[in-house]
């Protein structure tokens, strides 16, 4: 999910400073750039829904990314224990 932040940041830069679009597209292909105003990210845990987009930066919150990654790693470990 953190790679989405790269695509969102590319969208922010290209929208806010059109003269930098060419430089942005050298790093992130134009077809992959995301418009932050059209992106939503949520976490659903135990029936609770949490918005993951930081209202100030318009990026997916790093703390939330870390938390989700930790939870996924635990789940993956449990699945491996079941498999083997």
N, CA, C and O atoms as a GROMACS GRO file, in nm:
protein
  336
    1UNK      N    1   0.081  -0.120   0.000
    1UNK     CA    2   0.000   0.000   0.000
    1UNK      C    3   0.085   0.126   0.000
    1UNK      O    4   0.041   0.230  -0.048
    2UNK      N    5   0.205   0.117   0.053
    2UNK     CA    6   0.286   0.240   0.056
    2UNK      C    7   0.321   0.289  -0.083
    2UNK      O    8   0.346   0.408  -0.102
    3UNK      N    9   0.324   0.199  -0.182
    3UNK     CA   10   0.351   0.244  -0.319
    3UNK      C   11   0.239   0.336  -0.369
    3UNK      O   12   0.261   0.418  -0.458
    4UNK      N   13   0.119   0.322  -0.312
    4UNK     CA   14   0.012   0.414  -0.348
    4UNK      C   15   0.048   0.558  -0.312
    4UNK      O   16   0.012   0.650  -0.384
    5UNK      N   17   0.120   0.577  -0.201
    5UNK     CA   18   0.158   0.713  -0.163
    5UNK      C   19   0.248   0.776  -0.269
    5UNK      O   20   0.239   0.897  -0.292
    6UNK      N   21   0.333   0.698  -0.333
    6UNK     CA   22   0.415   0.752  -0.443
    6UNK      C   23   0.326   0.800  -0.556
    6UNK      O   24   0.348   0.908  -0.612
    7UNK      N   25   0.226   0.721  -0.589
    7UNK     CA   26   0.136   0.756  -0.699
    7UNK      C   27   0.048   0.876  -0.664
    7UNK      O   28   0.018   0.959  -0.749
    8UNK      N   29   0.008   0.884  -0.537
    8UNK     CA   30  -0.071   0.998  -0.490
    8UNK      C   31   0.014   1.125  -0.492
    8UNK      O   32  -0.031   1.230  -0.538
    9UNK      N   33   0.136   1.115  -0.441
    9UNK     CA   34   0.225   1.232  -0.438
    9UNK      C   35   0.253   1.281  -0.580
    9UNK      O   36   0.258   1.402  -0.604
   10UNK      N   37   0.271   1.189  -0.672
   10UNK     CA   38   0.290   1.228  -0.812
   10UNK      C   39   0.168   1.304  -0.863
   10UNK      O   40   0.182   1.401  -0.937
   11UNK      N   41   0.051   1.259  -0.825
   11UNK     CA   42  -0.072   1.328  -0.864
   11UNK      C   43  -0.082   1.467  -0.804
   11UNK      O   44  -0.123   1.562  -0.871
   12UNK      N   45  -0.044   1.478  -0.676
   12UNK     CA   46  -0.047   1.609  -0.611
   12UNK      C   47   0.047   1.707  -0.679
   12UNK      O   48   0.010   1.821  -0.708
   13UNK      N   49   0.169   1.662  -0.704
   13UNK     CA   50   0.269   1.752  -0.766
   13UNK      C   51   0.224   1.794  -0.906
   13UNK      O   52   0.230   1.912  -0.940
   14UNK      N   53   0.180   1.698  -0.985
   14UNK     CA   54   0.142   1.732  -1.123
   14UNK      C   55   0.019   1.822  -1.128
   14UNK      O   56   0.004   1.901  -1.222
   15UNK      N   57  -0.071   1.811  -1.029
   15UNK     CA   58  -0.189   1.898  -1.026
   15UNK      C   59  -0.155   2.037  -0.971
   15UNK      O   60  -0.204   2.138  -1.021
   16UNK      N   61  -0.070   2.040  -0.868
   16UNK     CA   62  -0.038   2.167  -0.802
   16UNK      C   63   0.065   2.250  -0.879
   16UNK      O   64   0.062   2.374  -0.875
   17UNK      N   65   0.155   2.182  -0.948
   17UNK     CA   66   0.260   2.253  -1.021
   17UNK      C   67   0.275   2.190  -1.161
   17UNK      O   68   0.365   2.110  -1.185
   18UNK      N   69   0.185   2.230  -1.251
   18UNK     CA   70   0.184   2.170  -1.386
   18UNK      C   71   0.319   2.179  -1.459
   18UNK      O   72   0.348   2.095  -1.544
   19UNK      N   73   0.400   2.279  -1.426
   19UNK     CA   74   0.530   2.291  -1.493
   19UNK      C   75   0.626   2.179  -1.452
   19UNK      O   76   0.731   2.163  -1.514
   20UNK      N   77   0.592   2.102  -1.350
   20UNK     CA   78   0.677   1.992  -1.304
   20UNK      C   79   0.627   1.855  -1.352
   20UNK      O   80   0.685   1.752  -1.318
   21UNK      N   81   0.519   1.854  -1.430
   21UNK     CA   82   0.461   1.727  -1.476
   21UNK      C   83   0.562   1.640  -1.549
   21UNK      O   84   0.570   1.520  -1.523
   22UNK      N   85   0.638   1.699  -1.638
   22UNK     CA   86   0.733   1.622  -1.717
   22UNK      C   87   0.833   1.550  -1.627
   22UNK      O   88   0.865   1.433  -1.648
   23UNK      N   89   0.882   1.621  -1.526
   23UNK     CA   90   0.977   1.560  -1.431
   23UNK      C   91   0.910   1.448  -1.351
   23UNK      O   92   0.969   1.343  -1.328
   24UNK      N   93   0.785   1.472  -1.310
   24UNK     CA   94   0.711   1.370  -1.234
   24UNK      C   95   0.693   1.246  -1.318
   24UNK      O   96   0.712   1.135  -1.269
   25UNK      N   97   0.657   1.262  -1.444
   25UNK     CA   98   0.629   1.148  -1.532
   25UNK      C   99   0.755   1.069  -1.567
   25UNK      O  100   0.745   0.956  -1.615
   26UNK      N  101   0.871   1.126  -1.543
   26UNK     CA  102   0.995   1.050  -1.560
   26UNK      C  103   1.014   0.952  -1.445
   26UNK      O  104   1.079   0.849  -1.459
   27UNK      N  105   0.956   0.986  -1.330
   27UNK     CA  106   0.965   0.901  -1.212
   27UNK      C  107   0.847   0.803  -1.206
   27UNK      O  108   0.865   0.684  -1.179
   28UNK      N  109   0.729   0.855  -1.231
   28UNK     CA  110   0.606   0.775  -1.228
   28UNK      C  111   0.536   0.792  -1.363
   28UNK      O  112   0.502   0.904  -1.400
   29UNK      N  113   0.513   0.684  -1.435
   29UNK     CA  114   0.444   0.698  -1.564
   29UNK      C  115   0.308   0.766  -1.546
   29UNK      O  116   0.236   0.741  -1.450
   30UNK      N  117   0.276   0.852  -1.642
   30UNK     CA  118   0.153   0.930  -1.634
   30UNK      C  119   0.029   0.841  -1.613
   30UNK      O  120  -0.064   0.879  -1.543
   31UNK      N  121   0.030   0.724  -1.673
   31UNK     CA  122  -0.086   0.634  -1.663
   31UNK      C  123  -0.104   0.576  -1.522
   31UNK      O  124  -0.209   0.520  -1.492
   32UNK      N  125  -0.002   0.589  -1.437
   32UNK     CA  126  -0.009   0.534  -1.302
   32UNK      C  127  -0.035   0.640  -1.196
   32UNK      O  128  -0.060   0.607  -1.080
   33UNK      N  129  -0.031   0.767  -1.234
   33UNK     CA  130  -0.050   0.878  -1.139
   33UNK      C  131  -0.194   0.876  -1.088
   33UNK      O  132  -0.288   0.859  -1.166
   34UNK      N  133  -0.211   0.894  -0.956
   34UNK     CA  134  -0.344   0.894  -0.895
   34UNK      C  135  -0.386   1.034  -0.854
   34UNK      O  136  -0.305   1.112  -0.804
   35UNK      N  137  -0.511   1.065  -0.876
   35UNK     CA  138  -0.570   1.192  -0.834
   35UNK      C  139  -0.615   1.175  -0.689
   35UNK      O  140  -0.708   1.099  -0.662
   36UNK      N  141  -0.550   1.246  -0.595
   36UNK     CA  142  -0.584   1.229  -0.454
   36UNK      C  143  -0.730   1.257  -0.421
   36UNK      O  144  -0.784   1.204  -0.324
   37UNK      N  145  -0.794   1.341  -0.500
   37UNK     CA  146  -0.935   1.374  -0.471
   37UNK      C  147  -1.029   1.259  -0.508
   37UNK      O  148  -1.146   1.261  -0.472
   38UNK      N  149  -0.976   1.160  -0.580
   38UNK     CA  150  -1.059   1.047  -0.622
   38UNK      C  151  -1.019   0.916  -0.555
   38UNK      O  152  -1.065   0.809  -0.595
   39UNK      N  153  -0.932   0.925  -0.455
   39UNK     CA  154  -0.883   0.804  -0.389
   39UNK      C  155  -0.932   0.798  -0.246
   39UNK      O  156  -0.929   0.897  -0.173
   40UNK      N  157  -0.976   0.681  -0.207
   40UNK     CA  158  -1.020   0.657  -0.070
   40UNK      C  159  -0.954   0.529  -0.022
   40UNK      O  160  -0.940   0.433  -0.097
   41UNK      N  161  -0.915   0.528   0.104
   41UNK     CA  162  -0.855   0.408   0.163
   41UNK      C  163  -0.914   0.392   0.303
   41UNK      O  164  -0.918   0.486   0.382
   42UNK      N  165  -0.958   0.272   0.330
   42UNK     CA  166  -1.021   0.243   0.458
   42UNK      C  167  -0.960   0.118   0.519
   42UNK      O  168  -0.906   0.032   0.449
   43UNK      N  169  -0.971   0.110   0.650
   43UNK     CA  170  -0.935  -0.011   0.723
   43UNK      C  171  -1.061  -0.060   0.792
   43UNK      O  172  -1.135   0.019   0.852
   44UNK      N  173  -1.086  -0.188   0.783
   44UNK     CA  174  -1.201  -0.246   0.852
   44UNK      C  175  -1.147  -0.351   0.948
   44UNK      O  176  -1.084  -0.447   0.906
   45UNK      N  177  -1.173  -0.330   1.076
   45UNK     CA  178  -1.124  -0.421   1.178
   45UNK      C  179  -1.229  -0.438   1.287
   45UNK      O  180  -1.270  -0.342   1.350
   46UNK      N  181  -1.270  -0.560   1.307
   46UNK     CA  182  -1.368  -0.592   1.410
   46UNK      C  183  -1.494  -0.506   1.398
   46UNK      O  184  -1.550  -0.461   1.498
   47UNK      N  185  -1.535  -0.482   1.276
   47UNK     CA  186  -1.656  -0.405   1.251
   47UNK      C  187  -1.638  -0.254   1.251
   47UNK      O  188  -1.732  -0.180   1.222
   48UNK      N  189  -1.518  -0.208   1.283
   48UNK     CA  190  -1.489  -0.064   1.283
   48UNK      C  191  -1.427  -0.024   1.150
   48UNK      O  192  -1.338  -0.093   1.098
   49UNK      N  193  -1.474   0.085   1.095
   49UNK     CA  194  -1.421   0.137   0.968
   49UNK      C  195  -1.342   0.264   0.998
   49UNK      O  196  -1.391   0.354   1.066
   50UNK      N  197  -1.219   0.270   0.948
   50UNK     CA  198  -1.133   0.386   0.972
   50UNK      C  199  -1.082   0.438   0.838
   50UNK      O  200  -1.036   0.360   0.753
   51UNK      N  201  -1.091   0.568   0.818
   51UNK     CA  202  -1.036   0.632   0.699
   51UNK      C  203  -0.885   0.641   0.715
   51UNK      O  204  -0.836   0.689   0.817
   52UNK      N  205  -0.812   0.595   0.615
   52UNK     CA  206  -0.666   0.592   0.624
   52UNK      C  207  -0.598   0.713   0.561
   52UNK      O  208  -0.477   0.731   0.579
   53UNK      N  209  -0.672   0.795   0.488
   53UNK     CA  210  -0.613   0.912   0.422
   53UNK      C  211  -0.597   1.026   0.522
   53UNK      O  212  -0.694   1.066   0.586
   54UNK      N  213  -0.476   1.076   0.534
   54UNK     CA  214  -0.448   1.190   0.622
   54UNK      C  215  -0.506   1.315   0.558
   54UNK      O  216  -0.476   1.345   0.442
   55UNK      N  217  -0.587   1.388   0.631
   55UNK     CA  218  -0.656   1.505   0.574
   55UNK      C  219  -0.560   1.618   0.538
   55UNK      O  220  -0.590   1.699   0.450
   56UNK      N  221  -0.445   1.625   0.603
   56UNK     CA  222  -0.348   1.731   0.573
   56UNK      C  223  -0.261   1.698   0.452
   56UNK      O  224  -0.246   1.780   0.361
   57UNK      N  225  -0.206   1.578   0.450
   57UNK     CA  226  -0.112   1.543   0.344
   57UNK      C  227  -0.180   1.480   0.223
   57UNK      O  228  -0.122   1.475   0.114
   58UNK      N  229  -0.302   1.431   0.241
   58UNK     CA  230  -0.378   1.358   0.137
   58UNK      C  231  -0.312   1.225   0.101
   58UNK      O  232  -0.343   1.166  -0.002
   59UNK      N  233  -0.220   1.179   0.187
   59UNK     CA  234  -0.154   1.051   0.168
   59UNK      C  235  -0.211   0.949   0.266
   59UNK      O  236  -0.278   0.986   0.363
   60UNK      N  237  -0.184   0.822   0.240
   60UNK     CA  238  -0.225   0.718   0.334
   60UNK      C  239  -0.134   0.730   0.456
   60UNK      O  240  -0.012   0.729   0.443
   61UNK      N  241  -0.193   0.741   0.573
   61UNK     CA  242  -0.118   0.760   0.697
   61UNK      C  243  -0.014   0.650   0.717
   61UNK      O  244  -0.046   0.532   0.711
   62UNK      N  245   0.111   0.691   0.741
   62UNK     CA  246   0.219   0.593   0.760
   62UNK      C  247   0.194   0.506   0.882
   62UNK      O  248   0.223   0.386   0.878
   63UNK      N  249   0.141   0.563   0.989
   63UNK     CA  250   0.111   0.483   1.108
   63UNK      C  251   0.009   0.375   1.076
   63UNK      O  252   0.023   0.261   1.120
   64UNK      N  253  -0.092   0.412   1.001
   64UNK     CA  254  -0.194   0.315   0.963
   64UNK      C  255  -0.137   0.210   0.869
   64UNK      O  256  -0.172   0.092   0.879
   65UNK      N  257  -0.048   0.252   0.778
   65UNK     CA  258   0.016   0.155   0.689
   65UNK      C  259   0.095   0.052   0.769
   65UNK      O  260   0.088  -0.068   0.743
   66UNK      N  261   0.172   0.102   0.866
   66UNK     CA  262   0.252   0.012   0.948
   66UNK      C  263   0.164  -0.084   1.026
   66UNK      O  264   0.196  -0.203   1.036
   67UNK      N  265   0.055  -0.034   1.080
   67UNK     CA  266  -0.036  -0.117   1.158
   67UNK      C  267  -0.099  -0.225   1.070
   67UNK      O  268  -0.106  -0.341   1.110
   68UNK      N  269  -0.144  -0.186   0.951
   68UNK     CA  270  -0.204  -0.282   0.860
   68UNK      C  271  -0.101  -0.386   0.818
   68UNK      O  272  -0.131  -0.505   0.811
   69UNK      N  273   0.022  -0.341   0.788
   69UNK     CA  274   0.128  -0.433   0.749
   69UNK      C  275   0.158  -0.533   0.859
   69UNK      O  276   0.177  -0.651   0.833
   70UNK      N  277   0.161  -0.486   0.983
   70UNK     CA  278   0.185  -0.574   1.098
   70UNK      C  279   0.075  -0.679   1.109
   70UNK      O  280   0.102  -0.797   1.129
   71UNK      N  281  -0.050  -0.634   1.096
   71UNK     CA  282  -0.164  -0.726   1.105
   71UNK      C  283  -0.159  -0.830   0.994
   71UNK      O  284  -0.184  -0.948   1.017
   72UNK      N  285  -0.126  -0.786   0.873
   72UNK     CA  286  -0.118  -0.879   0.761
   72UNK      C  287  -0.005  -0.980   0.780
   72UNK      O  288  -0.020  -1.097   0.745
   73UNK      N  289   0.106  -0.935   0.834
   73UNK     CA  290   0.218  -1.026   0.859
   73UNK      C  291   0.180  -1.132   0.962
   73UNK      O  292   0.217  -1.249   0.948
   74UNK      N  293   0.107  -1.092   1.065
   74UNK     CA  294   0.061  -1.188   1.166
   74UNK      C  295  -0.033  -1.290   1.102
   74UNK      O  296  -0.019  -1.410   1.124
   75UNK      N  297  -0.128  -1.241   1.023
   75UNK     CA  298  -0.221  -1.332   0.954
   75UNK      C  299  -0.146  -1.428   0.863
   75UNK      O  300  -0.177  -1.547   0.859
   76UNK      N  301  -0.048  -1.377   0.790
   76UNK     CA  302   0.028  -1.461   0.699
   76UNK      C  303   0.104  -1.568   0.777
   76UNK      O  304   0.109  -1.684   0.736
   77UNK      N  305   0.162  -1.529   0.888
   77UNK     CA  306   0.233  -1.626   0.973
   77UNK      C  307   0.140  -1.735   1.022
   77UNK      O  308   0.178  -1.853   1.024
   78UNK      N  309   0.019  -1.698   1.063
   78UNK     CA  310  -0.079  -1.797   1.109
   78UNK      C  311  -0.117  -1.892   0.996
   78UNK      O  312  -0.135  -2.012   1.018
   79UNK      N  313  -0.130  -1.839   0.874
   79UNK     CA  314  -0.162  -1.924   0.760
   79UNK      C  315  -0.049  -2.022   0.730
   79UNK      O  316  -0.074  -2.138   0.698
   80UNK      N  317   0.075  -1.976   0.742
   80UNK     CA  318   0.190  -2.066   0.720
   80UNK      C  319   0.193  -2.176   0.825
   80UNK      O  320   0.225  -2.291   0.794
   81UNK      N  321   0.160  -2.142   0.949
   81UNK     CA  322   0.155  -2.244   1.055
   81UNK      C  323   0.049  -2.349   1.023
   81UNK      O  324   0.070  -2.468   1.047
   82UNK      N  325  -0.062  -2.307   0.970
   82UNK     CA  326  -0.168  -2.401   0.932
   82UNK      C  327  -0.120  -2.490   0.818
   82UNK      O  328  -0.144  -2.611   0.818
   83UNK      N  329  -0.053  -2.429   0.722
   83UNK     CA  330  -0.009  -2.504   0.604
   83UNK      C  331   0.096  -2.609   0.640
   83UNK      O  332   0.092  -2.720   0.588
   84UNK      N  333   0.188  -2.576   0.727
   84UNK     CA  334   0.298  -2.666   0.759
   84UNK      C  335   0.280  -2.718   0.899
   84UNK      O  336   0.363  -2.796   0.946
   0.00000   0.00000   0.00000
